[in-house]
Amino acid sequence: MQKNREVLDETSFDILRKVPDSSGQMSLAKELDISIGKVNYVLNALIDKGLIKVENFKNSNNKIAYRYLLTQKGVIEKFELTKYFIERKKLEYDELQKELEILSKKT
């Protein structure tokens, strides 16, 4: 269960990072190499949490499209998640360094 939460947190973080520059769900799915269904699920969860808001606009084909924007709360959450992931990556790096030291001593 913890692993699923980490994956969802990582996907949420990736979407929060990419939303300002994306042109919609399809572009997010391609950039993040995940399904549109997963993008939709995570976006809706982020909208429900008040981290992202949706605006309608007409695209170049004169069709109604959606633009996803970070809310103030979303910007703060993105910042907090960034700190969390940097800290996690530092710990992973330290563990790998220790493992390399142990392996190099054995050879």
Backbone bond lengths (Angstrom), bond angles and torsions (degrees), N, CA, C in turn:
res aa  C-N    CA-C-N  psi(-1)  N-CA   C-N-CA  omega(-1)  CA-C   N-CA-C  phi
1 M - - - 1.460 - - 1.532 111.04 -
2 Q 1.338 116.98 -40.56 1.465 121.30 179.17 1.526 110.34 -62.16
3 K 1.340 117.36 -39.12 1.467 121.86 -179.83 1.530 109.96 -62.39
4 N 1.339 117.90 -43.20 1.464 121.32 178.13 1.518 110.81 -61.71
5 R 1.321 116.43 -40.13 1.466 120.55 179.34 1.525 110.39 -64.80
6 E 1.340 116.58 -41.31 1.460 120.13 178.77 1.521 111.01 -63.14
7 V 1.343 116.50 -41.43 1.463 120.34 178.77 1.516 109.82 -64.14
8 L 1.335 117.25 -43.62 1.461 120.83 178.87 1.521 110.18 -64.21
9 D 1.345 117.33 -42.73 1.468 120.31 177.44 1.521 110.91 -61.25
10 E 1.326 115.88 -41.40 1.463 119.38 -179.92 1.530 110.45 -67.11
11 T 1.327 117.00 -40.66 1.465 120.45 177.28 1.518 110.20 -65.54
12 S 1.327 117.25 -42.00 1.467 120.88 177.07 1.520 110.24 -59.88
13 F 1.310 116.19 -44.49 1.463 121.25 178.97 1.527 110.56 -61.56
14 D 1.335 116.47 -46.08 1.466 120.17 179.41 1.524 111.07 -60.37
15 I 1.325 116.48 -42.06 1.466 119.90 179.71 1.525 110.50 -67.90
16 L 1.318 117.93 -42.47 1.468 120.19 177.08 1.529 110.89 -59.93
17 R 1.330 116.89 -36.18 1.466 120.71 178.61 1.521 111.76 -69.56
18 K 1.333 116.79 -39.24 1.465 121.15 -171.83 1.528 114.30 -90.65
19 V 1.327 118.03 -22.57 1.471 121.40 -174.88 1.532 113.82 -52.24
20 P 1.320 119.90 -45.18 1.473 117.93 -177.13 1.531 114.32 -59.65
21 D 1.329 117.62 -27.90 1.461 121.18 -176.93 1.526 113.65 -103.29
22 S 1.325 117.69 -1.95 1.463 119.71 -174.09 1.525 111.23 -87.55
23 S 1.322 114.00 159.56 1.460 118.95 177.57 1.520 111.46 -107.42
24 G 1.315 118.10 11.10 1.459 120.87 177.00 1.513 112.27 145.48
25 Q 1.329 114.30 -175.58 1.458 120.48 -175.48 1.524 112.59 -64.08
26 M 1.321 116.69 -39.53 1.457 119.27 -178.39 1.530 111.11 -64.20
27 S 1.320 116.83 -42.40 1.470 118.97 179.51 1.530 110.80 -67.90
28 L 1.334 117.23 -36.83 1.469 119.86 176.02 1.527 110.53 -62.25
29 A 1.330 116.13 -45.17 1.464 120.65 -179.43 1.528 110.76 -60.05
30 K 1.326 116.51 -43.67 1.471 119.91 179.67 1.526 111.24 -66.59
31 E 1.324 116.88 -45.99 1.470 120.35 -178.93 1.520 112.34 -62.01
32 L 1.334 116.04 -38.97 1.463 120.42 -175.63 1.527 112.79 -94.09
33 D 1.334 116.01 -4.37 1.465 122.03 -179.34 1.535 111.82 55.91
34 I 1.333 114.70 48.17 1.461 121.56 175.47 1.527 107.97 -132.45
35 S 1.321 116.90 167.79 1.464 120.39 -177.51 1.528 111.13 -73.17
36 I 1.319 115.16 155.39 1.461 120.38 176.16 1.526 109.56 -63.05
37 G 1.329 116.70 -35.14 1.463 120.70 177.77 1.520 112.06 -60.06
38 K 1.327 116.31 -42.08 1.469 120.21 178.80 1.521 110.37 -67.86
39 V 1.338 116.74 -41.24 1.466 120.51 176.85 1.521 109.36 -59.07
40 N 1.331 116.19 -46.51 1.462 121.07 -179.64 1.525 111.06 -60.51
41 Y 1.327 116.53 -45.18 1.468 121.75 -179.64 1.530 110.91 -60.40
42 V 1.328 116.42 -48.30 1.468 120.64 -177.70 1.524 110.56 -69.01
43 L 1.335 117.47 -41.35 1.469 120.13 177.44 1.524 110.97 -58.58
44 N 1.333 116.52 -45.30 1.467 119.57 179.47 1.522 111.78 -62.86
45 A 1.332 116.71 -37.76 1.469 119.99 176.73 1.529 110.30 -64.64
46 L 1.330 116.88 -41.09 1.468 121.10 179.65 1.529 111.05 -69.01
47 I 1.318 116.91 -34.66 1.469 121.16 175.72 1.523 109.59 -66.09
48 D 1.343 116.17 -45.13 1.474 120.70 178.95 1.528 111.69 -60.53
49 K 1.323 117.02 -33.82 1.470 121.20 178.89 1.525 112.30 -79.95
50 G 1.335 116.51 -7.19 1.460 120.27 179.88 1.520 113.85 80.91
51 L 1.333 116.93 20.08 1.459 120.91 -177.93 1.529 112.28 -91.73
52 I 1.327 115.31 -23.63 1.465 121.58 179.93 1.516 107.97 -133.14
53 K 1.338 115.65 143.53 1.461 119.61 172.34 1.522 108.13 -120.48
54 V 1.328 115.56 158.73 1.456 122.16 -175.78 1.513 109.04 -114.93
55 E 1.329 115.82 135.52 1.464 120.92 174.04 1.521 108.50 -123.78
56 N 1.320 116.50 142.34 1.461 121.57 174.35 1.516 108.99 -88.73
57 F 1.326 116.07 145.93 1.464 120.58 172.30 1.520 107.94 -155.27
58 K 1.313 116.58 163.61 1.465 120.39 176.75 1.522 107.95 -94.10
59 N 1.339 115.35 128.94 1.464 118.66 179.44 1.525 110.49 -86.06
60 S 1.322 116.35 -174.30 1.465 120.62 -175.15 1.529 113.12 -63.98
61 N 1.327 117.14 -22.67 1.467 120.83 176.64 1.518 111.45 -88.99
62 N 1.317 116.44 11.18 1.460 123.67 -179.79 1.533 112.35 62.41
63 K 1.325 116.19 27.82 1.461 121.38 175.78 1.522 108.47 -101.59
64 I 1.324 114.93 153.31 1.464 119.33 175.17 1.531 108.02 -71.91
65 A 1.308 116.01 130.20 1.461 121.82 177.93 1.525 107.93 -132.14
66 Y 1.314 115.45 171.59 1.458 120.90 -179.29 1.515 110.03 -116.87
67 R 1.312 114.48 141.37 1.461 121.31 173.94 1.529 106.13 -117.52
68 Y 1.313 116.23 132.93 1.459 121.65 -179.69 1.521 108.62 -103.55
69 L 1.321 115.68 129.51 1.462 121.68 -177.68 1.521 110.19 -126.12
70 L 1.323 115.70 143.05 1.463 119.67 174.41 1.523 109.36 -73.06
71 T 1.311 115.80 137.65 1.461 120.48 172.31 1.527 107.71 -86.19
72 Q 1.317 116.48 174.04 1.473 120.49 175.46 1.528 109.56 -56.64
73 K 1.321 115.75 -43.95 1.461 121.18 178.43 1.537 110.33 -63.06
74 G 1.331 116.68 -36.50 1.462 121.60 178.31 1.512 112.55 -66.10
75 V 1.326 116.65 -38.84 1.469 121.04 177.82 1.527 109.72 -63.53
76 I 1.319 116.35 -42.92 1.473 120.92 179.08 1.525 110.23 -64.54
77 E 1.335 116.83 -44.84 1.469 121.17 179.57 1.532 110.50 -62.91
78 K 1.324 116.86 -41.28 1.470 121.24 177.87 1.531 109.93 -59.80
79 F 1.319 116.79 -43.20 1.462 121.81 178.15 1.529 110.69 -62.12
80 E 1.333 116.71 -46.56 1.470 120.94 -179.34 1.525 111.09 -64.04
81 L 1.334 116.79 -43.12 1.464 120.08 178.50 1.525 111.09 -65.26
82 T 1.324 117.08 -36.07 1.464 120.76 177.13 1.523 110.16 -60.87
83 K 1.328 116.52 -46.33 1.473 120.29 177.83 1.526 110.57 -60.12
84 Y 1.343 116.31 -44.47 1.462 121.70 -179.15 1.530 110.93 -60.45
85 F 1.340 117.22 -47.36 1.459 120.00 -177.61 1.524 112.18 -69.64
86 I 1.310 118.21 -34.92 1.469 120.44 175.91 1.524 109.70 -63.41
87 E 1.316 116.32 -44.39 1.468 120.73 179.09 1.526 110.21 -62.75
88 R 1.327 116.79 -42.96 1.465 120.97 179.60 1.529 110.86 -63.29
89 K 1.318 117.07 -41.65 1.470 120.89 179.59 1.531 110.78 -67.18
90 K 1.325 117.57 -35.40 1.467 120.61 176.25 1.527 110.42 -63.07
91 L 1.333 116.72 -42.95 1.462 120.71 178.50 1.525 110.85 -63.45
92 E 1.329 116.74 -43.58 1.462 120.58 177.59 1.529 110.38 -60.28
93 Y 1.317 116.22 -42.09 1.463 121.51 179.15 1.530 110.36 -61.71
94 D 1.332 116.51 -46.69 1.468 120.87 179.41 1.526 111.11 -60.39
95 E 1.333 116.96 -41.65 1.465 120.75 178.92 1.526 110.88 -64.10
96 L 1.320 116.59 -40.92 1.464 120.14 178.03 1.525 111.36 -65.57
97 Q 1.317 116.98 -39.20 1.469 121.11 177.48 1.527 110.29 -60.68
98 K 1.327 116.49 -44.81 1.469 120.61 179.18 1.527 110.49 -62.55
99 E 1.321 115.40 -43.01 1.457 120.13 179.85 1.533 110.93 -63.17
100 L 1.319 116.86 -40.86 1.469 120.93 177.51 1.524 111.40 -63.71
101 E 1.322 117.02 -40.15 1.465 120.89 177.92 1.524 110.74 -61.92
102 I 1.322 115.92 -44.45 1.471 120.64 179.52 1.526 110.20 -62.62
103 L 1.328 116.48 -45.43 1.463 120.51 -179.21 1.522 111.91 -65.80
104 S 1.316 117.39 -38.55 1.471 119.58 -179.67 1.528 111.44 -70.84
105 K 1.324 118.60 -27.92 1.465 121.73 176.76 1.525 110.81 -72.00
106 K 1.335 116.60 -30.05 1.466 121.00 -179.43 1.525 112.02 -74.67
107 T 1.323 117.03 -20.84 1.480 118.81 -177.06 1.501 113.03 -97.33
